[in-house]
Amino acid sequence: MAMPNHMLPVASGSGKEPGQEERKLRLYVDFMSQPSRAVVIFSRCNGLPVEVRQVLIHKGETRSPAYLSINPLGKVPLLEDPWVATQITPQQQHGDPQTATAAEGCLRLPESAAIMSYLSYRFPDLVSENWYPRSDFVARAQVDSALHWYQGNIRAGAMRLVFHTVIAPKLGMKADPRVAKEGLNTLKAALASLESYWLAAGRRPFMTGPQPCAADLLAACELEQLRMLPPSPGTYGTGRTTSPAPSLSYDNGPASAMQELLAPYPAVRQWLQRVREVCEPHYGEAHRLIVRAAEAAEAKAKEGKAQQAKL
């Protein structure tokens, strides 16, 4: 089955010899997906020869036969490395969702943290050690620790909150306010830990040291998803917000839900801005779609309030 046009390369690399285009690494993403954005930013910050292909979740493309033939898990992101053949025995293939990968002799790797770790080893001359340490096992353990913590705390909280507040209704799915509340509580606890432990109340610039690592990028992209939440002063915190610095061009306004959630955590706000600045221009490019979506939702909400006021 042929893939939709937008599942073809977003941007082709240069300097490839004729006939080698089909052998490039391919990264399947949806820019509305937090982990997808993180891996794209990681790849572009390090100048990796990775071809980005979009798979739109809201159109059901991750569940399409075309994509499931590539990734039976039906998730994004997914990295495809045609240069690396997988070694899977027939016994392992039996009943294994990676059967297609083994049959085609091509590495197909899901999960954002695993992808960034793999790319760090795959391109050691391009990826700086700070992103995912290769030579220092202690530093690598610290990054691994931050990655595991992010998954069970920042992501677990933010994903449930945003999904059951915004995304589920848009997809025609049932939203559960109780799950959203649980997500909010998990997120608040995670932000407090990020502030006090991982950032040492502002004494540590990034989660594991003076330079950003893969966990910083994943956590930052996760928090950017909060801009999708509708403004509702007092719902997410005390109702207190902060006025953004001029360089904070990503925020939807001083009364946004994102700012209300981050207001009690000055070290987190400063850290988020540092991650943005270190990763520009790729950070802004990767978040362009979600910024537009948030702005459109905000404009629609304002229009609805204006119409109600006229009644």
N, C-alpha and C positions, 0 to 999 in steps of 0.2 A: 504494500500500500504506500502510495506516495505521501510525503510529508507536506504540510502546509508551507507556504512561502516563508513565513516568519520562523519556521523551524530550520530554515537554511541559514548559512552564516550571517551574523549581524555585521561583521566586518572581517574581510579577508586580510591575512597577514601579507607582508611583502618579503621579497628576497628568497622565495621558494623556487626551486628548480621545477621545470615542467614535469608533470606527472606525479609530483609529491604532494599536491594539495589534499588528496584524499587520505594522506598519512599524518595529517596534523592532529594534535590532541584536540578533542572537542568537549566543550562544556555545555551541558543542557541546563538551562535556568529559566526562572520566571522572575522578573525584576520586582514583583510584588512579594516575593519570598525573601525573608530576612537572610537565611543562610546562603541563598543564591547570590544575593548582592555582595555578601562578605567574600565569597570565593572569587567573584568577578573582580572586585577591588584588589584582592590579594594578587591575582594573576596580572592585572594591569600595573599595579605598583612595582612589581618585580620584572616587568617586561617579558612575560612568559609567552612562548609561541602557542597560545591557546585560542581556539576559535569558539566564539560564543554563539550558541543557538538557543532561541527562545521557545519554550513550551508553555502555553498559557493555561494555567490551572482553571481559571474561571470559565474557560471554553471547553473544559473536559479533556484537554489534549494529553494530560498525563495518564489518562485512562484509555486512550485511543489504542487500537491494535498496532499502529505504527510505532508509537512510543513504547508500549509494553513489550514489543519485540526487542527493543534496546534495553529497557529497564523494567523487568517484570514487577518490581516493587511499586512502580507508578509514582515515584517521587522525584523531586528536584532538590538540590542539584545532583548531577551525575557527570562524572568525568570519564571520557572514553579515550584510551591510549592505544591506537592501532599499532604502535611500535613494540608493544609488550604483549607477548603471548602468555596466557594463563596456563597453569599446569594443574588440571583437575582430573582425578581418576574417574573411570566409569562408575565406580561405587559412589563417589561423591556427587556425580552428575544426577544419579537417580533421585527424582523427586526434589531436586535442588532448583530454586528459582534462578540460579546463575547458569543453568544449562545452556542457554543461548550464548552467553559469554564464552563458555568453554568451547562450544561447537564452532564458534567463529574465530577462536584463538585470539581474542582481543580483550584487554583489561577494561572492565567497566566498573567504576568505583563509585558507590553512593556515599553519602554522609559528608557534610562540609568539613568537619575537623579532620577526617581521614584524608580527604582530598588535599587539604592544605599541607598536611604532614607528608603525603606522597609527593606533592610537587616540590617541597623543600628538598627532598632527597633526589628527586628526578632531575632537578636543575640546581645543583649545589653552587654552580658558578654564578647563578642569577639571583637566587633567593638569599637574602641576608640572614645570618644566624639568629638574629633577634626574633624573627617571625616564628621559627620553629627550630630550636637548637639541634645541631647534628653532632657536634664534637664534645659538648659538655653535657654529660648525662644528668647532672644535678639541675642545670638550667632547664633541660628538657622535661624533667620530672615536674618542675614548678609550672611550666607551661601546660603540661598534661593535667596537672591538678586544677589549674584555672579553667581549662576546657571542660573538664568533668563538672566542675562547680557551676559554670555558666549554663550547661544543659539542664541541670536539675533545679536551677533557681531563677536566673534572669529569664531564660527561655520558657521554663515551665510556667512562670507567672505571667509574663507579658503575652505569650501566645494564647493562653486561656482567656485572659482579659479581653484582648482585641478580637479574638475569634468569636466569642459569645456576645460581644457588644456590637460589633460592626460586620464582620465577615459572614457569619452564619446567616443573618437576615438577607444580605446581598445575594447569597447563593441559594436562597430559598430553603435553607435548612433551619431546624428548630434551635433557637438560642436558649441557653439555660442561665438565668440570672444568678443562680447559686454557684455555678461553676465560674462565672465571671467574677463574683465576689471572692471566691477562693483564690482565683488568679491574682486579683488585686492584692489580697493579703500576702500571698507568696511573693509578689513583686516588691511590695513595700519592705518586707524582711530582706529580700535580696539586695535592694538598693542600700539599705542600712549596712549590710555586710560589705558591699562594694565600697561604700564610703569609708567605713572604719577599718576593715581588714585588708582588702586587696589594694586600696589606694592609701592606706595608712593615714586617713584624715587629711589627705592632700600632700603628705610628705613623699609619696611615691608617685611619679608622673604617670606611670602605666601599671597595669595589673601585676606584672612580675618584675618590673625594674624600670630603668631609665628610657627604654625604647619599647615601642608597641610589639605585641606578639599576636598570634592568631586568635587568642581568646579576647583580646581587646577589640579586634575587628568584629568578631561574632557578637559580642555583647553590645557594642555600639550600634550595629545594624539592627539588633533586636529592639533597642530602645527607640530607634528612629521610627519603628512601627507604631509607637504610641501616638504619633501625630494623626493617626487615623481615628482616634477617639473623639467623639463629639464634645465640644466645650460644655461643661456642666459644673460651675464653681461649687466646691464643697463636696462633690461626689467622690473625687479621687484623693482628697487630702483635706487640708484646712481651708481651702479656697484661696490660700495665699499663692501668688505667682511672683515671678521675677521678671524684670525688664531685660530683654536680651541685649547683649553687646552688639555693636554695629556689624561685627563679623558673623554673627549668628543668623545667617541668611536663610537657614532651613526652617526655622520655627514659624508657625502659622500666625503668631501674634502673642502679645503679652498675657492673654487670658486663655491660652490653649491648655487642653488637658495635660499635654506632655509637660508643659512648664509647671503646672500645678503639682504633678507627681514628682518632678525633680527639684522643686523649690527647697525642700529641707536638706538637700545634699549638695553643698557648694563644691566639694571635691569631685563629685560625679559630673556636675555641669562643666567644670573646667577640664576634666579628663575627656569628656565627650568632644569638646571643642578642639582639644589637642589631637585626638584621633582624626577628626575631620581635616584639620590643617595638614597633618602629616601625609594624608592619603589623597589630597587634592592633586589634579582636577578629577581624578577617577571616582572619588567619593561622591561628589556632587552629581556627576554623570550617572552613576548607578542609582542615585536616589531621585532622579528627575521625575520618574513616573509616579512614585509614591507621593512626592510633593504636589504634583498636579492633581492626583486623586484626592488628596486631603484638602487642597484649595477648592476643588469642585464641590466636595461634600460640604465644606464650610459655606460656600456661596449658596448652595441649595438650601441649607438650614436657615440662612439669613433671609432668603427669599420667602421661605415658608412662614417665618415669624412675621415678616412684613405683611404678607397676605392675611394672616390671622389678625393682625392689628387693625386692618381695614374693616373687618367684619363687625 
